[in-house]
Amino acid sequence: MQYRRVKIFSFILFIGLAVVGCGSTKEAMGFESILYPEGRPVTVKLKNEQADRRFDFYFLEANRFKMTGDYGNAAVYYTEALKVDSTCATCYFEIGNLLIQNNEFESAENYLFKSVQYDPTNEYFVYLLSKIYANNEKFDLALLSAGYLTEQHPDNVEYLYHLSQLHAHKGNYSNAIHTLNRIQSLLGINESITIEKHALFLEMGDTKSAEQEFIDLIEAYPHNSEYLLFLGDYYIQQEDFKKGYIIYNEVLESDGGNGQVYFSLANYAYLMKDTTGFKHHLKKGFEHPNVQLEAKIQRIMPFLMGLEEADNPISNDELNVYLRDMMTVHPYEASVHVLYGNFQKHVGNDSLAVSAYETALLIDEQQEDIWHEYLLLLFSESDQDKFLEEALRAIVLYPENGLFNYMAGFAHMMHEQVDEAIRFFTLTIENSEDNISLKSQVYGLLGDLYYQSEEADKSFEATKKV
């Protein structure tokens, strides 16, 4: 077996700087001192075949339980393995992982610390320990362990990014930027790292460097007009409206396929109090085929949420036009039909809302919340045949939804199909444990239905539970 018993001698050997290396960082050396406050102990392997067999049994059983999802027994057997070999780093690590899954983060930290003590060369052990330190808001320790990790693995982008986030959280913006620069030296200039550095420079109040980040990105990718928009939007945020407007027009002239520029121009027009230009550019953006639907939804949501606000710059008629433009350009996206349905329901056009929800469910029927809204509107329209048909369709998808069973039962009752109504009302009760009000209502209906069926005893029992 790979994991054998080792014994720590009573004497201690102090480890000097040579162990860390001449290029060691402050964090790396600091983490060593946390792991081994009295110096790293020397361990030697002892040969004990009986103990080895016991350890192998417990360790393999623990792995087997973990693979089958029996985490409780896995933890028990890893613990038993530790009783045989208290220096098994993997055992500590696995128990720590199991504790994390159980949200026992402080206990997990103790076990992960032990795993790193006994195997500081295992990068996964150190990485998880650093992350659990951060989770437990012990950011100084998280930084020390992350610094140690990146010292051992200087080209690992994931570890470097973790270190940069810790520096940023601590307000060490210069260190965070330095670490992000290390990532860029490995990957080259890229959008996500540029945006992070830009934000950090702004936190430092260094607007010139923040601007330069976007300029560097544009120079690295001169054919990507989205990056020009980053710079233009930045100028607008800094109230340098002239520069921003020039950039937007440059995008219009150089890349007619970039529809996102219309939203930027709409924002500019709004700030300039140009209402006509604002609405014109908004419409151009919503009807543009090259703008992602997610971006359009993000733009229109504030106006939809402000329907009742007196200062909403967009009227309901204009919102209706924008939403229909979006449905025309993205006819097979369920979310835009849901959005249109919600809007029409809000303004009282229930028939249009029903049609929109129906289309959304034809595109993607796995939308439980939309089924709820759709069925309620069908019921209010008094189309009982359609209501029953669609309620049964919803139950096929969500058989344990008590409300859907109730709707089917109610529809059958309206059709005077007593036996079916009773069946679905019974299913409603079985699937509505937490909905006392609904259950009470259903028991009342069952009492009436049993009475109609001349089942007096059942009618009496149901009525008692109202």
C-alpha positions in Angstrom: 0.0 0.0 0.0 1.0 3.6 -0.6 0.0 4.7 2.9 2.2 3.3 5.6 2.6 3.9 9.3 5.1 6.5 10.3 6.3 7.6 13.7 7.3 11.1 14.8 10.5 11.1 16.9 10.6 13.1 20.1 13.4 15.3 18.8 12.8 18.2 16.4 14.8 19.2 13.4 14.4 22.9 12.5 14.1 23.6 8.8 16.0 26.6 7.5 15.4 28.9 4.6 17.1 26.5 2.2 14.0 24.2 2.4 11.7 27.0 1.1 14.1 28.2 -1.6 15.9 31.4 -2.4 12.8 32.7 -4.3 10.5 32.2 -1.3 7.8 34.8 -0.6 6.8 36.2 2.8 3.6 34.2 2.6 5.3 30.9 1.8 7.7 31.2 4.8 4.9 32.4 7.0 2.8 29.4 6.2 5.7 27.1 7.0 5.9 28.7 10.4 2.2 28.1 11.0 2.4 24.5 10.0 5.5 23.8 12.1 5.9 26.4 14.8 8.8 24.4 16.3 10.2 23.3 13.0 9.3 20.5 10.7 9.6 17.1 12.5 11.5 14.2 10.9 9.5 11.1 10.3 10.6 7.5 9.5 8.7 4.5 8.4 8.4 1.5 10.7 7.7 -1.9 9.4 4.6 -3.5 11.1 2.8 -5.9 8.8 -0.2 -6.5 11.1 -0.8 -2.7 11.5 -0.3 -2.2 7.8 -3.0 -4.8 7.1 -5.4 -3.2 9.5 -4.7 0.2 8.0 -5.2 -1.0 4.5 -8.6 -2.6 5.4 -9.9 0.5 7.0 -8.6 2.8 4.3 -10.0 0.7 1.4 -13.3 0.3 3.1 -13.5 4.1 3.7 -12.8 4.6 0.0 -15.5 2.1 -1.0 -18.1 3.7 1.3 -17.2 7.1 -0.2 -17.5 5.8 -3.8 -21.0 4.5 -3.0 -22.2 7.7 -1.4 -22.2 6.3 2.2 -20.3 9.3 3.7 -21.2 8.5 7.3 -19.5 5.1 7.2 -16.7 6.5 5.1 -15.9 9.0 7.9 -16.0 6.2 10.5 -13.5 4.1 8.6 -11.2 7.0 7.8 -11.2 7.7 11.5 -10.4 4.0 12.3 -7.5 4.2 9.8 -6.2 7.2 11.7 -6.2 5.2 14.9 -3.7 2.9 13.2 -1.7 5.6 11.4 -2.2 9.1 12.9 -0.1 10.6 10.1 -2.3 9.6 7.2 -2.6 12.9 5.4 -5.2 11.6 2.9 -7.4 10.4 5.8 -7.5 13.9 7.3 -8.2 15.4 3.9 -11.0 13.0 3.1 -12.7 13.6 6.5 -12.3 17.3 6.0 -14.0 17.1 2.7 -16.9 15.1 4.2 -17.2 17.7 6.9 -17.4 20.4 4.3 -20.3 18.6 2.6 -22.0 18.6 6.0 -21.4 22.3 6.5 -19.1 21.7 9.5 -16.5 24.2 8.3 -14.6 24.8 11.5 -14.1 21.1 12.1 -13.2 20.6 8.4 -10.5 23.3 8.8 -8.8 21.3 11.7 -8.7 18.1 9.6 -7.5 19.9 6.5 -4.7 21.6 8.5 -3.6 18.2 9.7 -3.6 16.9 6.1 -1.3 19.7 5.0 0.9 19.2 8.1 1.6 15.6 7.1 1.8 16.3 3.4 2.6 19.9 2.6 3.6 18.9 -1.0 0.1 18.0 -2.0 -1.2 21.0 -3.8 -4.9 19.9 -3.5 -4.6 19.7 0.3 -3.1 23.2 0.5 -5.6 24.7 -1.9 -8.7 23.3 -0.1 -7.2 24.5 3.2 -6.7 28.0 1.9 -10.3 28.0 0.6 -11.7 26.8 3.9 -9.7 29.5 5.7 -11.3 32.1 3.4 -14.8 30.5 4.0 -14.2 30.8 7.7 -13.1 34.4 7.3 -9.5 33.7 8.4 -8.1 35.7 5.5 -4.6 36.2 6.9 -4.2 32.4 7.0 -5.9 32.0 3.6 -3.3 34.4 2.2 -0.4 32.7 3.8 -1.5 29.3 2.5 -2.3 30.7 -1.0 1.1 32.4 -1.1 2.8 29.1 -0.2 0.8 27.3 -2.9 1.7 29.7 -5.6 5.3 29.6 -4.6 5.3 25.8 -5.2 3.2 26.1 -8.4 4.0 29.5 -9.9 2.3 28.7 -13.3 -1.0 27.5 -12.0 -3.6 30.1 -13.1 -6.3 28.8 -10.7 -4.1 29.2 -7.7 -2.8 32.6 -8.7 -6.4 33.8 -9.3 -7.4 32.6 -5.8 -4.4 34.5 -4.4 -5.5 37.7 -6.3 -9.0 37.4 -4.9 -7.7 37.2 -1.3 -5.5 40.2 -1.8 -8.4 42.1 -3.2 -10.7 41.1 -0.3 -8.1 42.3 2.1 -7.8 45.6 0.3 -4.3 44.8 -0.9 -5.1 46.1 -4.4 -1.5 46.5 -5.6 -0.7 42.9 -4.6 -3.9 41.8 -6.3 -3.0 43.6 -9.5 0.6 42.2 -9.4 -0.8 38.7 -9.1 -3.2 39.3 -12.0 -0.3 40.5 -14.0 1.4 37.2 -13.3 -1.7 35.5 -14.8 -1.5 37.7 -17.9 2.1 36.9 -18.4 1.0 33.2 -18.7 -2.2 33.7 -20.7 -1.7 37.0 -22.4 -4.1 39.9 -22.2 -7.6 38.8 -21.9 -11.0 40.3 -21.2 -11.8 38.9 -17.7 -8.4 39.7 -16.2 -8.5 43.2 -17.8 -11.9 44.0 -16.3 -10.7 42.8 -12.8 -7.6 45.0 -13.0 -9.7 47.9 -14.3 -12.0 47.7 -11.3 -9.0 47.4 -8.9 -7.4 50.5 -10.3 -10.7 52.4 -9.8 -10.8 51.2 -6.2 -7.3 52.8 -5.8 -8.5 56.0 -7.5 -6.0 55.5 -10.4 -8.3 56.4 -13.3 -5.4 56.7 -15.7 -4.3 53.1 -15.2 -8.0 52.0 -15.3 -8.3 53.7 -18.7 -5.0 52.2 -19.9 -6.3 48.6 -19.2 -9.0 49.0 -21.8 -6.7 50.7 -24.2 -4.3 47.7 -23.9 -7.2 45.3 -24.5 -8.2 47.2 -27.6 -4.7 47.1 -28.9 -4.4 43.4 -28.3 -7.7 42.7 -30.1 -8.2 45.6 -32.5 -11.0 43.8 -34.5 -13.2 43.4 -31.4 -15.5 46.4 -31.2 -16.9 45.2 -27.9 -13.7 46.4 -26.2 -14.1 49.8 -27.8 -17.5 49.9 -26.1 -15.8 49.1 -22.8 -13.7 52.2 -23.2 -16.6 54.4 -24.4 -18.8 53.3 -21.5 -15.9 54.1 -19.1 -15.6 57.6 -20.5 -19.4 58.1 -20.0 -19.1 56.9 -16.4 -16.3 59.4 -15.9 -18.5 62.1 -17.4 -16.2 62.6 -20.3 -19.2 62.6 -22.6 -17.4 63.9 -25.7 -14.9 61.1 -25.7 -17.5 58.5 -25.1 -19.7 59.7 -27.9 -16.8 59.7 -30.3 -16.0 56.1 -29.4 -19.6 55.0 -30.0 -19.7 56.6 -33.4 -16.4 54.9 -34.2 -18.0 51.5 -33.4 -21.0 52.4 -35.6 -18.8 53.2 -38.5 -16.4 50.3 -38.1 -18.7 47.5 -37.1 -22.3 47.7 -38.3 -23.0 44.2 -36.8 -22.5 45.5 -33.2 -25.9 46.1 -31.9 -24.8 46.6 -28.3 -23.7 50.1 -29.3 -27.3 51.2 -29.5 -27.8 50.6 -25.8 -24.7 52.6 -25.1 -26.0 55.4 -27.3 -29.4 55.2 -25.6 -27.7 55.7 -22.2 -25.7 58.6 -23.6 -28.9 60.2 -25.0 -30.7 59.7 -21.7 -27.9 61.5 -19.8 -28.1 64.3 -22.4 -31.9 64.5 -21.8 -32.5 63.6 -25.5 -35.7 61.6 -25.0 -36.2 61.0 -28.8 -32.7 59.7 -29.2 -33.0 57.6 -26.1 -36.1 55.8 -27.3 -34.8 55.5 -30.9 -31.6 53.8 -29.8 -33.4 51.6 -27.4 -35.6 50.2 -30.1 -32.7 49.7 -32.4 -31.0 47.7 -29.7 -34.1 45.5 -28.9 -34.7 44.7 -32.6 -31.0 44.0 -33.4 -30.4 40.3 -34.1 -26.8 40.4 -32.9 -27.5 41.5 -29.4 -27.9 38.5 -27.0 -31.3 38.1 -25.5 -29.8 38.2 -22.0 -28.5 41.7 -22.7 -31.9 42.8 -23.9 -33.7 41.4 -20.9 -31.1 43.1 -18.6 -31.9 46.4 -20.4 -35.7 46.1 -20.3 -36.2 44.8 -16.8 -35.8 48.1 -15.0 -38.5 49.6 -17.1 -40.8 46.6 -16.5 -40.1 46.7 -12.8 -41.0 50.4 -12.8 -44.4 50.0 -14.5 -46.2 51.8 -11.7 -43.6 54.5 -11.3 -44.6 58.0 -12.4 -41.1 58.8 -13.7 -40.7 55.6 -15.8 -39.3 57.1 -19.1 -40.9 54.3 -21.2 -44.7 54.0 -21.6 -46.6 50.7 -21.6 -47.2 51.0 -25.3 -43.5 51.4 -26.0 -42.7 48.4 -23.7 -45.2 46.4 -25.7 -43.4 47.3 -28.9 -40.0 46.5 -27.5 -41.1 43.1 -26.2 -42.8 42.2 -29.5 -39.5 43.2 -31.3 -37.7 40.8 -29.0 -40.1 38.0 -29.6 -39.7 38.5 -33.4 -35.9 38.3 -33.2 -35.9 35.5 -30.7 -39.0 33.4 -31.4 -37.7 30.2 -30.0 -36.5 31.5 -26.6 -39.1 30.7 -23.9 -37.9 33.4 -21.6 -38.9 36.2 -23.9 -42.4 34.8 -24.2 -42.6 34.5 -20.4 -41.5 38.1 -20.0 -44.2 39.2 -22.5 -46.8 37.1 -20.7 -45.9 38.6 -17.3 -46.2 42.1 -18.8 -49.6 41.5 -20.4 -50.9 39.9 -17.2 -49.7 42.9 -15.2 -51.5 45.4 -17.5 -54.7 43.2 -17.6 -54.5 41.6 -21.0 -55.1 38.1 -19.8 -55.8 36.5 -23.2 -52.5 37.8 -24.5 -50.7 36.5 -21.4 -52.3 33.1 -21.8 -51.1 33.0 -25.4 -47.6 34.0 -24.4 -47.4 31.4 -21.6 -48.7 28.7 -23.9 -46.0 29.5 -26.5 -43.3 29.5 -23.7 -44.5 26.0 -22.5 -44.5 24.7 -26.1 -40.9 25.7 -26.3 -39.9 24.4 -22.9 -42.6 22.6 -20.8 -40.3 22.2 -17.8 -41.3 25.5 -16.2 -43.4 24.7 -13.1 -43.9 28.3 -12.1 -45.2 29.2 -15.5 -47.6 26.3 -15.5 -49.0 27.7 -12.3 -49.6 31.2 -13.8 -50.9 29.7 -17.0 -53.5 27.4 -15.3 -54.7 30.2 -13.1 -55.3 32.4 -16.1 -57.1 29.6 -18.0 -59.4 29.1 -15.0 -60.2 32.8 -14.8 -61.1 32.7 -18.6 -63.8 30.0 -17.8 -62.5 27.8 -20.6 -63.1 24.6 -18.6 -62.3 22.1 -21.4 -58.9 23.8 -22.0 -58.3 24.2 -18.3 -58.8 20.4 -17.7 -56.7 19.4 -20.7 -53.8 21.6 -19.6 -54.1 20.7 -15.9 -53.7 17.0 -16.8 -50.8 17.9 -19.0 -49.1 19.7 -16.1 -49.7 16.7 -13.8 -47.9 14.4 -16.2 -44.8 16.6 -15.8 -45.3 17.3 -12.0 -47.4 14.5 -10.5 -46.6 15.5 -6.9 -47.7 19.1 -7.3 -50.7 19.4 -5.0 -52.0 22.6 -6.6 -52.0 21.0 -10.1 -53.9 18.0 -8.7 -56.4 20.4 -7.1 -56.9 22.2 -10.4 -57.5 18.9 -12.2 -59.9 17.8 -9.5 -61.8 21.1 -9.7 -62.0 20.9 -13.5 -63.4 17.3 -13.3 -65.9 18.5 -10.7 -67.0 21.3 -13.0 -67.5 18.6 -15.7 -69.6 16.6 -13.2 -67.0 13.8 -13.3 -67.3 12.9 -9.7 -65.1 9.9 -9.4 -62.2 11.6 -11.2 -62.7 14.7 -9.1 -62.4 12.6 -5.9 -59.3 10.9 -7.2 -57.4 14.1 -7.9 -58.6 15.8 -4.7 -57.3 12.8 -2.8 -53.9 13.2 -4.6 -54.1 16.9 -3.7 -54.2 16.0 0.0 -51.4 13.5 -0.3 -49.2 16.1 -1.9 -50.0 19.2 0.1 -48.7 18.4 3.6 -47.6 21.9 4.3 -50.6 23.7 2.7 -53.2 23.6 5.5 -55.6 26.1 3.8 -55.7 24.1 0.5 -56.2 20.8 2.4 -59.1 22.3 4.3 -60.7 23.5 1.2 -60.3 20.2 -0.5 -61.8 18.3 2.4 -64.9 20.5 2.1 -65.2 19.7 -1.6 -64.7 16.0 -0.9 -67.4 16.1 1.7 -69.8 17.5 -0.9 -68.7 15.0 -3.6 -69.0 12.0 -1.3 -72.5 13.2 -0.3 -73.5 13.4 -4.0 -72.2 9.8 -4.4 -74.3 8.7 -1.4 -71.2 7.8 0.6 -72.4 9.4 3.9 -69.6 8.0 6.1 -66.9 9.3 3.9 -68.7 12.6 3.5 -68.9 12.9 7.3 -65.2 12.0 7.8 -64.0 14.5 5.1 -66.2 17.3 6.5 -64.8 16.8 10.0 -61.4 17.7 8.7 -62.4 21.0 7.2 
